[in-house]
Amino acid sequence: MFIVLKKQFLMIPGPTMVPERVIQAMTRPVINHRGVLFEGLLKDCTQRLKTVFQTNNDVILFPSSGTGVMEAAIANFVGKNEKVLALTVGVFGERWAEIARRYGADVEVVATEVGYAIDPKVVEARLAKDTNHEIKVILVTHNETSASVTNDVQAISAARGSHPALLMVDSVSGLGAMELKTDDWNLDVVVAGSQKSLMIPPGIGVMAVSAKAWAKADVTDNPKFYWDAKSARKALEKWQNPYTPPVSLLFGLQEALKMIEEEGLATIFVRHRKLRNCIRAAAKALGLKLLAQDYCASNAVTGIYPPEGVEAKKVQKIMRETYGVTMAGGQKALEGKIFRIGHMGYCAISDVMVTITMLEMTLVELGMKVELGAGVRAAQQEWMKA
Amino acid sequence: MFIVLKKQFLMIPGPTMVPERVIQAMTRPVINHRGVLFEGLLKDCTQRLKTVFQTNNDVILFPSSGTGVMEAAIANFVGKNEKVLALTVGVFGERWAEIARRYGADVEVVATEVGYAIDPKVVEARLAKDTNHEIKVILVTHNETSASVTNDVQAISAARGSHPALLMVDSVSGLGAMELKTDDWNLDVVVAGSQKSLMIPPGIGVMAVSAKAWAKADVTDNPKFYWDAKSARKALEKWQNPYTPPVSLLFGLQEALKMIEEEGLATIFVRHRKLRNCIRAAAKALGLKLLAQDYCASNAVTGIYPPEGVEAKKVQKIMRETYGVTMAGGQKALEGKIFRIGHMGYCAISDVMVTITMLEMTLVELGMKVELGAGVRAAQQEWMKA
């Protein structure tokens, strides 16, 4: 293959592709973060974010990655030695549990086989046994990118029932790609990141906090300054941040949130579901095994096993170097065993079709017997369904 | 089909898609067009353009579209009442002939059936009869976008032999997409535009002028100021333009010429040929009739007849509105009868694959019996050829 001009497709589960409109917004001159222009900007972003979170709760921003706002949730709402029930279906669930341990919590893990979601009945049964209400906080990953699995957060919240534990949701890669009703589902804390379906570069963590969670923050005394949610809430009274916020990213966030409003949340969720269906149909048509079970397959990312005898990293290498399509690999135990296609945020059917087309050629180049066009056809048929 | 985020693909035969690097270069602050920075910019662009033209002749720039520099060629090198032989295979060949008529030339047209190139033997025979050397100028379109046809300019130059007529070539849509050896092929005047394979927006016309053509300019006295090539050549001694040049476009041109150098002309020509082969193979696999004959099919644009009973404009409309792929229609006699896919300049195999994928879905939506994926497969097989 000769070295030829190719366009780049960032098909990883975050950071994701950033729209031109957002890039342009971020090139505006930097403004005073204590001035009136910034106050208008932060107010607008905060109000628009509430729509995306589907909440009337406070929404606060941290200048951080997703992991930062996950730590902020623990630091503010989990007391030392408290019992925490961590529902984990992969690497990011494990990470949140580990953060809680670092803050001295007594973490009990409920895990699943890879590719499966948490069974709400298991949660219900565990909480039913907790008659003394020792469990103070439940942690759950909404969308687990490492396993390409989405947990049914609504059902898990229902399984909690009248148990008083806080339900804290890591929706870093879920928010904006799939349904998340913070208020209707009675979620106490929800955290999200900017570099996923919010369509801007990494650097902003977002957190929605219920009244019940705020009350918990009043009696939780972990050392913190940067992650202090109450000081962030206080600064919001003046539409400011306690310390220097990433001004240019906020210009980008405002523009991205306008784009989300224009397309509409309902349409965005349908788009993500259809993109997932296209990729899964293509993988099946090409005889490839999927990581996640159908019933809990993520709308934001799809993990795929390479054909027998082919290294996943070789597939990724050819895709990236020959065809300009960057996919992710497996994490931890899955390293080298799968590749993952991110399809969240500023991702269109054209990006998915390019990925499938190039994947077919890559598999042929690796000596596999693949019917060229078969994956594309399956994806086309899926896309054209009403 | 629900209204969903889609990305835009400008698949017309110019203006073409502009690379991000070029867009960014054009956002630099405007500079003084009589200052030292501009002189360096124009010198660099001019020298890089000579490489693309494969010439040691003078290369001059006009702030104009392609039509502007076509007129400049007539105004400078064609005298009133002179006999001009216009070799036309489509709309832009006819346009150049018409410009010559407006300047009072006695134009004799050699035309072809649509989809066919000029036969160099016909040119040779006509010139052989011109024993008194009445024909002073030969006009030929290198790449005729309206017919998706490329003329064999090298063979036409050879057919001219020792006849003293100037050979003037409209390579507005050819330069940078396909081989053009200005010096080796003994071309007296070559004109090109910025909005095609030079990968920048419309606004710069380029002209390469041989010593023989300059001598002709000395005895040609059409009224002209803006199009005065000799004044442009004189201004070039100070690396300036006689009047205000489009500074920002020149920033973009410089960046685009760097990209051309990086990919290399030879690779670029192979890319364009392969993109053409992919599209033609796909069209044939889908049972669609091609406008241009195989032997002269353009590497820059491909005209395609819609299936029997389907309006070309309906195909274009669905492609554009549902799938974000903008194609061109037919011109003049071909209006409404064909659609044309531009694949020159900043066009990658991913763009072509998206176009084919979306075209298949469009044809199905129009009720055609199309095997989904068949066009893509044909294009994949073509692309993977050594």
Interface residues (C-beta under 8 A of the other chain):
Chain A: F2 I3 V4 L5 K6 K7 F9 T27 M259 E263 T267 I268 V270 R271 Y323 G324 Y346 A348 I349 S350 D351 M353 V354 T357 M358 E360 M361 V364 E365 E371 L372 G373 A374 G375 V376 R377 Q380 Q381 W383 M384
Chain B: F2 I3 V4 L5 K6 K7 F9 T27 M259 E263 T267 I268 V270 R271 Y323 G324 Y346 A348 I349 S350 D351 M353 V354 T357 M358 E360 M361 V364 E365 E371 L372 G373 A374 G375 V376 R377 Q380 Q381 W383 M384
